[in-house]
Amino acid sequence: MAQHEQALCYQMSDSLSFPSFTLFRVFKKTSGNGHIALYLAKRDFVDNVDSVEVVDGVIKVDPSGLNDRKVFVYLACAFRYGSDDLDVMGLSFRRDIWIQRVQVYPPTGANTASSPMQEFLMKKVGEQGYPFSFQMPTDLPCSVSLQPGPGDAGKACGVDFEVKGYIANAANNADEVIEKKDTCRLMIRKIQFAPVNNKAGPKADIAKQFMMTDKPVHLEASLEKEIYYHGDPITVNVKINNETAKVVKKIKVSVEQLTNVVLYSSDTYVKTVCCEEFGETVNANSTFNKSFQITPLLANNKEKRGLSVDGRLKDEDTHLASTTLSQGEKEMQGIIISYKVKVNLMVSGGGLLGGLTSSDVTVELPLTLMSPKPAEL
């Protein structure tokens, strides 16, 4: 029998510190044999950099079908690098980055309902309900998926989080086979939102001297602010002081996504998510000052295999993966996302050989790309 997932709506009462007529969703997953069922009040948990929201819920247990076994719940953060359908010979195409297990039945006394939501769920589930909670550390990555190619099938690779209830003799015995009908699981997401306070944007400059010239081309680029929201245009201010006899023929502004995959080693993959060329000319011994706008969008990058996007639970819309914020005290594992803006000048020499002596001048700026925190959170 397949697992059943439901999203239920309930009304909370004043006695639990919730306003009257407050409707909310409860996510429920029942095991194939019907002996256990997971209940969660939400599936998105916010990472505030210095702390992460507690993952708490309730599991309903029917002791009559346990056959003297126990019931456990775990929360796992894993890197998935292949579809579940590809698992062969007992080899799983996933690696657990972090996992924590608790025994919920028979109760050990370590788990008690600690939030109004848990207390409400306990009343709804009844005497067969048992609470559980997990505190994730701050050095875990956020939920990220790697975009499959147009012809790829199956589940996307990436970092995901899973709450799983299961019936077993021991919490983690490699020799014990746990049948799928004795399990129920719900996928959740760990997400970050942009900080409320936005700072002044970064600035970078370079002076490049060419062969057979005694003076350089000065290029300065800056962003108006440090953080940009997904879908908003990014304003890039460009200043050029051309002290040479060469001519700036073209200005190219691009945004690159850097995906750092940290598992057994650290590998960084770079993909351009937005690139625009502007036919601005800066003649010899002249200056230039102008602002350009570019907007990186997932909609313009749907065909790029391996592009990082924010994790999703079903087939809902998403966007480019958000910049990963961290305290920097401990190296993260999994997938870490960053962005940079590149400003490139194509400079060509004068005279008959101008087209053969062209060269580039480039500066890079760090970019923080995120979503604003919703008002209801």
C-alpha positions in Angstrom: 0.0 0.0 0.0 1.4 3.4 -0.9 2.0 6.2 1.6 -0.7 8.8 1.7 0.0 12.5 2.0 -2.6 15.0 3.0 -2.9 18.7 3.6 -5.6 19.3 6.2 -7.1 22.6 7.3 -8.0 23.3 11.0 -9.2 26.1 13.1 -7.2 27.0 16.2 -8.8 28.2 19.4 -8.0 31.1 21.8 -7.0 28.7 24.5 -3.8 28.0 22.6 -2.8 31.6 22.2 -4.1 31.8 18.6 -6.7 34.3 17.4 -10.2 33.0 16.8 -11.0 31.6 13.3 -7.3 31.2 12.4 -7.2 28.5 9.7 -3.9 26.7 9.1 -2.7 23.7 7.1 -1.5 20.5 8.6 0.6 18.1 6.5 0.0 14.4 7.1 1.7 11.3 5.8 0.5 7.8 6.7 2.6 4.7 6.4 1.6 2.0 3.9 0.4 -0.3 6.7 -1.5 2.5 8.5 0.3 2.0 11.8 2.1 5.4 12.0 1.3 8.8 10.6 3.4 12.0 10.6 1.8 15.4 11.3 3.6 18.7 10.6 2.1 22.2 10.8 4.5 23.6 8.1 7.2 22.5 5.7 9.3 25.7 5.4 11.7 26.4 8.2 13.7 29.6 8.3 17.4 29.8 8.8 18.2 33.2 10.4 22.0 32.6 10.1 22.6 32.6 13.9 19.7 30.2 14.6 17.3 27.9 12.7 13.6 27.4 13.5 12.8 24.2 15.4 11.3 21.4 13.4 8.5 20.0 15.6 5.6 17.8 14.9 3.5 14.8 16.1 3.5 11.2 15.1 0.4 9.0 15.6 1.2 5.4 16.6 -1.1 2.4 16.6 0.7 0.0 19.0 -1.3 -3.0 17.8 0.7 -3.4 14.6 4.2 -2.9 16.1 5.0 -6.5 17.1 7.1 -5.4 20.0 9.1 -3.0 17.8 9.7 0.7 18.5 8.9 3.8 16.6 11.5 6.4 15.7 11.6 9.7 13.8 14.6 11.2 12.1 15.4 14.5 10.4 18.1 14.2 7.7 19.9 16.7 5.5 21.2 14.9 2.5 22.9 15.6 -0.8 21.2 13.6 -3.6 23.3 13.0 -6.7 21.1 10.6 -8.5 17.4 9.6 -8.7 16.0 7.1 -6.3 15.2 5.0 -9.3 18.9 4.5 -10.0 19.6 2.8 -6.7 21.2 -0.6 -7.5 22.7 -3.4 -5.4 21.9 -1.6 -2.2 23.9 1.5 -3.3 22.1 4.8 -2.7 22.8 7.9 -4.7 22.7 10.1 -1.7 24.9 11.1 1.1 23.6 12.2 4.6 25.2 15.5 5.6 23.5 15.5 9.0 21.0 13.3 10.6 19.4 13.1 14.1 17.1 10.4 15.4 14.7 10.2 18.4 12.7 7.4 19.8 9.0 8.4 20.2 7.4 5.0 21.1 7.7 3.6 23.7 8.1 7.2 25.0 11.4 7.9 26.8 10.3 11.1 28.5 12.7 13.1 26.4 10.1 14.5 24.0 7.3 16.8 25.3 5.0 19.1 23.4 6.8 22.5 23.6 4.8 24.7 21.2 1.2 25.7 21.0 1.1 24.1 17.5 2.3 20.8 19.0 -0.2 21.0 21.8 -3.0 21.5 19.3 -1.9 18.6 17.1 -1.7 16.4 20.2 -5.3 17.2 21.0 -6.4 16.5 17.4 -4.5 13.2 17.2 -5.5 12.0 20.6 -3.9 9.5 23.0 -2.0 7.9 20.2 -0.1 11.1 19.4 3.6 11.5 20.4 5.5 14.8 20.0 9.0 15.2 18.5 11.3 18.1 17.7 14.7 18.7 16.1 17.1 21.6 16.3 19.1 21.9 13.2 22.6 23.4 13.5 23.5 26.7 11.7 26.1 25.2 9.4 23.8 23.2 7.2 23.1 24.3 3.6 19.7 25.4 2.4 17.4 23.4 0.2 18.8 23.7 -3.3 18.1 21.7 -6.5 20.3 21.4 -9.6 18.2 22.0 -12.7 17.9 19.0 -14.9 18.4 19.2 -18.7 15.5 19.3 -21.1 15.6 15.5 -21.7 16.4 14.4 -18.1 13.9 12.4 -16.1 13.5 11.6 -12.5 14.1 13.6 -9.3 16.6 16.5 -9.5 19.9 16.3 -7.7 20.5 18.7 -4.8 20.3 19.2 -1.1 17.0 18.2 0.6 15.6 17.7 4.1 13.4 14.8 5.2 11.4 14.0 8.3 10.8 10.3 8.4 8.9 8.1 10.9 9.7 4.4 10.9 9.1 1.2 12.8 12.2 -0.8 13.8 13.9 -2.7 16.6 16.7 -0.2 16.8 17.2 3.4 15.8 20.1 2.7 13.4 21.0 -0.9 12.8 22.7 -1.4 9.4 21.7 -5.1 9.4 18.0 -4.4 10.0 15.8 -4.3 6.9 13.0 -1.7 7.3 10.2 -2.3 4.9 8.8 0.7 3.0 5.3 0.0 4.4 6.7 0.6 7.9 7.8 4.1 7.1 6.2 7.5 6.4 8.1 10.7 5.4 7.6 14.3 4.6 10.0 16.5 2.7 10.6 19.9 4.3 12.7 23.0 3.2 15.3 25.0 5.0 15.2 28.5 3.6 16.9 31.9 4.1 15.5 35.4 3.5 17.3 38.6 2.8 18.3 40.6 5.9 16.0 43.6 6.6 18.8 46.1 6.6 20.3 46.7 3.2 23.8 48.2 3.0 25.6 50.3 0.4 26.7 48.2 -2.6 30.2 47.1 -3.3 32.6 49.0 -5.5 35.6 47.8 -7.5 38.1 49.4 -9.9 41.1 48.6 -12.1 43.7 50.5 -14.1 45.0 48.5 -17.1 48.0 49.5 -19.2 48.5 48.1 -22.7 51.6 47.5 -24.8 52.9 50.5 -26.5 50.9 52.9 -24.2 52.2 54.8 -21.3 48.8 55.5 -19.7 46.0 53.2 -18.6 42.3 52.7 -19.0 40.6 53.2 -15.6 37.4 51.2 -15.0 35.3 51.6 -11.9 32.0 49.7 -11.3 29.6 49.7 -8.3 26.2 48.5 -7.3 23.6 50.8 -5.7 23.0 48.3 -2.8 24.3 45.1 -1.3 21.2 42.9 -1.6 18.8 42.5 -4.6 15.6 40.5 -4.7 14.8 37.9 -7.3 13.2 39.5 -10.3 14.3 43.0 -9.5 16.6 44.8 -12.0 20.2 45.3 -10.9 21.7 48.7 -11.4 25.4 48.7 -12.3 27.2 52.1 -12.3 30.1 52.2 -14.7 32.8 54.9 -14.8 35.6 54.9 -17.4 38.6 57.1 -17.8 40.4 56.3 -21.1 43.8 57.9 -21.0 45.1 55.9 -24.0 44.9 56.2 -27.8 42.7 53.1 -27.9 38.9 53.1 -28.2 36.4 51.2 -25.9 34.2 49.6 -28.5 31.7 47.7 -26.3 30.6 47.2 -22.6 29.4 43.8 -21.5 27.6 43.4 -18.1 26.9 39.9 -16.8 25.8 38.0 -13.7 27.4 34.6 -12.9 26.1 32.0 -10.5 28.8 30.1 -8.5 27.7 26.7 -7.2 30.3 25.4 -4.7 29.6 21.6 -4.1 31.4 20.6 -0.9 31.3 16.9 -0.2 34.4 14.7 -0.6 36.2 17.7 -2.2 35.3 21.2 -3.0 34.3 21.9 -6.6 32.9 25.2 -8.0 30.7 25.4 -11.1 30.1 28.7 -12.8 27.2 29.5 -15.0 26.3 32.9 -16.6 22.6 33.6 -15.8 22.4 37.0 -17.4 24.6 38.8 -20.0 23.9 42.0 -22.0 26.2 43.9 -24.3 25.9 47.6 -24.8 27.3 49.4 -27.9 28.7 52.3 -26.0 31.9 53.8 -27.4 34.5 55.6 -25.3 37.0 57.4 -27.5 40.7 58.0 -26.8 41.5 60.4 -24.0 37.9 60.7 -22.9 35.7 59.8 -19.9 32.4 57.9 -19.6 29.8 57.6 -16.7 26.6 55.6 -17.1 24.3 53.2 -15.2 23.1 49.9 -16.8 20.3 47.6 -15.6 20.2 43.8 -16.0 17.8 41.3 -14.6 18.8 37.7 -14.0 15.7 35.4 -14.3 15.3 31.7 -14.2 12.7 32.0 -17.0 15.6 32.9 -19.3 17.7 29.9 -18.2 15.3 27.0 -18.3 17.6 25.0 -20.7 20.7 25.1 -18.6 21.5 21.7 -17.0 23.1 22.0 -13.5 21.9 25.5 -12.8 21.1 25.9 -9.1 17.5 26.8 -8.1 15.8 27.1 -4.8 14.5 23.8 -3.5 10.8 23.0 -4.1 8.6 20.4 -2.5 6.3 19.6 -5.4 6.2 21.1 -8.9 5.6 24.7 -7.8 7.4 27.6 -9.4 10.8 28.5 -8.1 13.6 30.9 -9.0 17.4 31.0 -9.1 19.0 29.7 -6.0 19.4 32.4 -3.3 22.8 33.4 -2.0 23.9 31.3 0.9 24.4 33.3 4.1 26.7 31.9 6.8 28.5 33.0 10.0 31.7 31.6 8.5 32.8 29.9 11.7 32.6 26.4 10.3 32.8 25.1 6.7 29.4 24.1 5.3 28.9 20.9 3.4 26.5 20.5 0.5 25.8 23.3 -1.9 26.8 26.9 -1.3 25.6 29.6 -3.7 27.1 32.9 -4.5 26.9 35.4 -7.3 29.1 38.0 -9.0 28.6 40.9 -11.5 31.2 41.2 -14.2 31.8 44.4 -16.2 33.9 43.9 -19.3 35.3 46.5 -21.7 36.4 45.5 -25.2 39.2 47.9 -26.0 40.7 48.0 -29.5 43.8 49.9 -30.8 43.6 52.7 -33.3 45.0 52.6 -36.8 45.1 49.7 -39.3 45.9 47.1 -36.7 43.1 48.2 -34.3 41.0 45.1 -34.8 44.0 42.8 -34.3 45.2 44.4 -31.0 41.9 44.4 -29.0 42.0 43.3 -25.4 39.7 43.3 -22.4 39.4 45.2 -19.1 37.3 43.4 -16.4 36.2 44.0 -12.9 34.0 41.8 -10.7 31.6 42.7 -7.9 30.0 40.4 -5.3 26.2 40.2 -5.6 23.7 39.0 -2.9 20.5 37.7 -4.6 17.7 36.6 -2.3 14.0 36.8 -1.5 12.5 39.2 1.0 11.0 37.8 4.2 7.2 37.5 3.8 5.2 39.8 6.1 3.4 36.9 7.8 6.6 35.3 9.1 
